[in-house]
Amino acid sequence: MRTNSLAFRLTVSAAVTAVVLLIAAVIVLSELFQQTVQRNFDARLRAIMDGLQVNIDLAADGSPRVQGNFADTRFQLQDSGWYWQVAPVVQGGQKPAVSASLLEPPLALPATGLGNRDREGYARFSMSDAAGNQLRGIEQRLKLFGSDAEYSFVVTGNFDELRTEVQAFRRGLYLSLALIGFGLLAAIFFQVRYGLQPMKEMERKLNDIRAGKVEMLEGDFPSEMQPIADELNLLVQSNFEIIDRARMQVGNLAHALKTPISVLTNEARDHRGPLSDKVMEQIGVMREQVNLYLDRARRAARAQTVGSATDVDPVLQALARTLQRINRDRGLEVAVEPGPPLKFRGERQDLEEMVGNLMDNACKWSKSKVTVRARLLPQAGEDGRPWMLIEVDDDGPGLPPEKRAIAMKRGQRLDESKPGSGLGLNIVSETAAMYGGVASLDKADLGGLRAILKLPALAGSAASTI
């Protein structure tokens, strides 16, 4: 999954949203649970407080005392953290009443927290006892029957028990939500892949069009994508129509010029002389230019054709056999090195013309051997599509670096002793450029010149080791 793909964006955005919501759920649920447990804890303390207030009375000296024992045995265990205490607010020599669990009475209540009381007069506070237990307590001040003095009723519980319960809940919550999170991520990934599957299908069918397997984009697409598919079909159809009109106009132009050139040729032949010779010379130039530009228009039209695909190896083998027969008197060897099966994304006639010009040029300058190889580039181009190289080597004299660029220009012939018009390499360069490729020259391993042709390959061509 590439970082600039729709699948990556949808997956990451949904995953981030899910993670943020899960984290928020952890915080909210944990806080709500802690508050609920804390309220229940306070409610238990108030119930104990109510029982304590019912069972309290005063001794003759005004000291509070408790009648009977509480059923909760935690108030009997020393340093359990569960304590109760009843003491006068203003000390006058009376002894406080305390639970058996409190070894060092009285409890030293914190100053903070006692000033904030609810409507029933309860104050809530936190503190630590001598044993290091974290306590949570409530305190209420009342006047007992038979006395005008206020008495402080205090009940505390071991808050560490509550904390242990909250931590156990949080561990279970974290584990549960983590499992839910992994399940959501898997569901998001599946949903994105499933939702974008029609786009992968459309990509595959578009590749089939470029490969020449089909001519139109066919299939049932979702309602959101069907308009795109229809527009692409119209675009492909319009492209075919433009190509047909261009070819027809090229043919019409060729026929329209053919007749006037033939008339001028016949007239020049019938009236021999210096003028007719000059006319015949210019007619030859006109015919060459017309053929050249008509051929260029034909190549440009074919280069834009959607769905063209050509097997490379059969073309190379056929050209090698032909050129070896032509040059058999020289004992020239024209060999095609074995390579992976490749497909050129274009017309067969254009591939034959480009490679044929390069191989023919190599045969003219070669001493005894010409080699041809085709290989797939390991990295795709900027358009994300594969590219291939076709290299033609000879063992001739070669060209120095400063003359290689000159040789690619139109009409440039560096040696007039060899036959040719000087247009071959330029035609190769122009035709390759129409397909987005490039032609260049370099030094060959055989010692002569290497002609390199970079052309678009068809997706799915076998990879080669470079």
N, C-alpha and C positions, 0 to 999 in steps of 0.2 A: 504494500500500500504506500504510494508515494505521498510526500507531505503536501503537494499542491493538488491533490485529487479531491473530488467531492466526497468520496468514501472516507478519506482521512478527516476532512473537515466535519462531516456529519458525526463520525464516530467520536472525535475528540470533543466536540461541543456537547454532544449528548452525555458522554462520560463525565466531563467536567460538571455539567448540571447535576447528574446523578450523585457524584461524589459530594458536591456542595450540599445538596439536599440531605444526603445521608449524615453528613457531619452535623448539619443543623438539627436533624432528628435525634442524633446522639446527645447533643447538648440539651435540647428541650426535654426529651424523655428522661434523661438523667436528673435534670433539675426538678422536673415534676415529681419524679419518684422520691427524690430526697425530701422535697417539701411535704409530700404525702406521708412518708415514714416519720418525718419530724412532727407533723401534726398528730399522727397516731401516738407517738411517744409522749407528746405533751398531754394528750387526752388520758393516757395511762397514769401520768403523774397527777393529773387533776382528780382522777378517780381515787388514787391513794390519798390525796389531800382531803377529799371529802370523807373518807373513812377515818382519817386521823382526826378531823375536826369533830366527828361524831363521838369518838371515844376519849376525848380529852376532858379533864376537869381540873379543879384547883385544890391544892392541899391547904392546910390551915395557915401556912406562912405565905400563901400566894404563889407557891411554885406549881407549875403545870405538871400533871401526871397523866399517864395513859392507862385506861382500864383494859386489861386483856392484851393479847398479842395479835399482830397482823398475820394473816394466813400466808403472805408472801415470805418464804424462807430467806430470800436474798437480804432482807433487812436484819437477819440474824448472823449472816456471814461477815466476818471481819474484813474491812477494806474491800468490800464488794463493789463499792461505788454507789450502792443503793442506800441512801440515808434519809432519815427524817429528823426534824428538830423543831421543838416549840420552846420559844424563849421570849421573855418580856422585852419590848422595844427599849424601854428605859430600865436599866439594871438597878435593882433595889435590894440585892442580896438573895434573890430567888435563884434556885437552881434550874437550868433548862432541862427539859425532857428530850432525850435523844434515843435513837435506835441502837440496838446492841451492836450493829455493824460499825458504828462510829467510835473509834478507839480514843480519839483526841478531841473531845467536844470543847467548846462549841465550834460549828463551822464558821470559818472566816469568809463571809460573803463579800463578793467584789462590789466596790462602790458604783462601778458603771453598770447600767442595766436595771438597777432597782428603782431608778427615777422614772422609767418608762413603764407605765401600767396600763392595762386594758380597762374596759368599762367595768369589769367585775373586780378590779383591784389586783389582778395577778401581774407579777413582774417575772420576766424570764431572763436567765443569765447562764453563763458558762464559766467553768472554773476547773481546777485540778485538785485532787485530794493528795494526802501525804503519800499514798502508794503510787502516784503518777497516773491515776485513771482520769480520763477526760470526762467531766460531769456536765450534765445539763439539768438545770433545776428551775423550780417555780417557787415563788414566795408570795404570801398573802398576809395581811395584817388584820386581825379581828379583836374585838372585845369579848371576853368570856363572861358567862353568866356569873354574877356575884362580884365582878370587879370592873372598875372604870379604866384600868390600864390596858394598853394595846399589847397584843402578843403576836410575834412573828412566827408564822407557820412556814416551814421550809421542807420541800421534798426534792431529792435529787435522784437521778438515774445514771447508770454507766453509759455514757454516750459512745464509747468505743464499740459497744454491741451494735448500736445503730450504724456506726461507720463501717463495721464489718459487713453488715447487711447491705448497705449501699454499694460497697465495693464489689460484693458478690453479684449484685444486680448489674453493675456496670460491666463487669467482665462478661456476663452472659449477653448483655446488650451489644457490646462490641463484637463478640463472636457472631451473634445472629445477624447484625447489620453488615458485617464483613462478608458473610456468606451471601446475604441478599445483594451486596454490592457486586460481588463476582458474578452472581447470576444475572444481574442487570447488565453488566458489561458484556457478558456472552450474548444476552438477548439483543443488546444494541448492535453488536457486531453482526449477528445473524440478520437483524432487521435491515441494516444498511446494505449488506451484501445482497439480500433478497430484493430489497427495493430498487437497487441499481442494476440488477441483473438484465433488465430490458436494454439498458444503455450498452452493456457488454455485448448483447446480442446484435444491437445496431452496429457497433464497431466491427464485429465479425462480418456482418453482411456488407458493410462498406468496403472492407478488405477484399471480400469476394468480388465486388464490382471492379476494384482496381486490378485484381488478378485476372479479370476477364472471364470469371466463372459465370457470372450473371450480369444482366444489363440494368436491372432496376432493383430498388430496395423493397423487398417483399416480406410479408409477415404481419402478424397481429401485434400491435404495440399498445401500451396504455394510452388512455385518452389524452394525457398531458404530452405524450411524445408523438402521437400520430400526426399532428400538424407539422412537426419537424420532419418526419419521414416523408410526408407529402411534398414539402418544399424541396427536400433533397432529391426526390424523384423528378420534380419539375426542373431542378438545376441540371441533373444528369441528362435529361431529355433535351434541354436547351443547349447543352454542350455538344451533344451529338448533332443537333440541327445546325449549329454554328460551324462545326467541322465539315459537315456535308456541303453547306453553302460555300465555305472557303475552297474546298476541293473543286466544286463546280465552277467557281469563278476563276480559279487557276487554270482549269481545263479550257474554259471559254477564252481566257486571255491567250493561252498557248495557241489555240486554233485561230484566233483573230490576228495574231502576229505572224503566224506561219505563212499565210497566203501572201501578205505584202513582201515578206522577206524572199519568198520563192519567186515572185514577179521581178523584184530587183535583181535577183541572182540570174534569172533567165535573160533579162535585158542586158545585163553586164556581159554575159557570155556571148550574146549576139553582136555586140559592138565592141570588138577588141580594141585595145589601145591603152594609153596611160591612164585615162579617166576610168575605164572599166576595171583596170587592175586595182585602182584606188578604191573603187566602189566595192569590188569583191573583197578587198582587205577589210573594209569597214563593216561589210555584211557579216564576215566571219566574226568580228568583234561583237556585233549586235547579237548574232546567234548565240555566241558563248555567254554574253551577259544575260540574255533572256533565259537561256537554260539554267544559268546559275541562280538567278533570282526566283524563277519558278520552282526550282528544286528547293531553294531555301524556304519558300512559302509552304511547299508540300511538307518539308520536314517539320516546320513550326506547327503546322496543323496536326500532324501525327503526334508530336511531342505532347500536346495538350489533350490527347485522347485519353479518356478514362477507360480502364480495363485492359490496357495493352500489357502483354507479358511474353517474354521470349526466353527460351532455354539457351544458355550461353555456350555450353560445350559443343552441341551440334554445329553451331555457326562457326566456332573456332576450328573444329576439325575439317569442315567443308572448305573453308578458306585455305587452311594449311595444305590440303590435298591439291587444290587448284593451283596454288602458287608453286608448289613443288614440281608439278607437271610442267608448268610454264618455264621454270628455271632448271629443268633436268639437264640441259646441255652444260650448265655451269657446275653441276654436281652439288647444288645447294640443298642443305637439309633444313626443312621447316618442321619443327616439332612443337606439339602442344603438351605441356606438362600436365600430368593428372592432377585433378583438384576436386573439390566438393561440387555437387550439383547446384548451380546457381541460375537464377532467373533475372533477366534484365527487365526493369519496369518501363518498357517502351516497345516500339515497333521493331520487328525483325529486320526490315529493310534498312532502318537507320543504324542498327548495330552492325550489320554487314558492311555498310558504307564506312562507318568510323573505323572499325577494326581492319577492314580491307585496305583502306588507305594507309594505315600505320604499318601493316604487314608488307604491303607492296613497297612502301618507302624503305623498310628494313631490308627487303630482298635486293633492292637496287644497290644498296651500299654494303651489303654483307659480303664477306669473303667466302664463307663456307657454311655458316649456321645461323638460323633464326629460331628463337624460342619464344613461346607465348604461354602465359599463365594467367589464371583468374582466381581471385581470392576475395573473401568477404572481410570487410573491415570489422575489428572487434567491437567498436563503439558506434552507436547510432549517430546520425547527424542531428543538427539543431531541430529538425522537424520530428525527431523521434523515430525516423524510418532507417532501415539498413542501407548501407552503401557498399559497393564492391570496387576493386581495382583490377584492370586488365593491363598487363605489362608485356610489351613487345621488345625483346632484346636482339641485338645483332652484334657480330664481331667485326664490324667495319671500322673505319677511321674515327668515327664519333665526331662530336662537336665540342669546342671549348665552351665554358659557361656563358661567355659574353655573346656568343652567336646563337644560343638556343632560343632566346626570346625572339630574335630576328627571324628565325626559321618558322615561327608560328604565325607571322604576319602574312597578309594576303599578297600573293604574287612574288614572294621573296624566294629566289633560287640562289643558293650559295655556290653551286657548281653547275655551270651551263653545259658541261659535258654529259650530264645525265639527262635522260628524257623526262619531260613533265612540264606542267604549267605553273608550278609553284602555288597551286591552290589547295592541294590535298590536305596538308596539315591545318590550314586555316578552316577548311570545311569541317574537319574533325573537331576543331575547337568550337566552332559556331554550333554544330549539331549537339555536342556535349552540353554547351551552355543552355540550349533550349530545354534540356532535361534537368537543369540545375547542376550539372556536372562540370568537370574541368579536364583539359588535356594539358600535359606538361612533358618536358624532356629532362633526362638525367643521364648519368653515366651507367652503362650496363656492366654486369659482372663479367660478360664475355669480352669486355674491352672496348666495345663500340658504343652505340647510342641506345638508350632505353626510352621508349615512348610509354607514358603512363596515362591511362584513361580512367577517371573516376566517374562512375555512373550509379544511378539509383538502382538498388536491388529490390526484389519482391520480398515482403515479410514472409518468413517461413523458410527461406533459403538456408541450406545447411551451413553451419559455422565451420570455419577453418582455423587451423592453428597458424599464427603468424610469428 
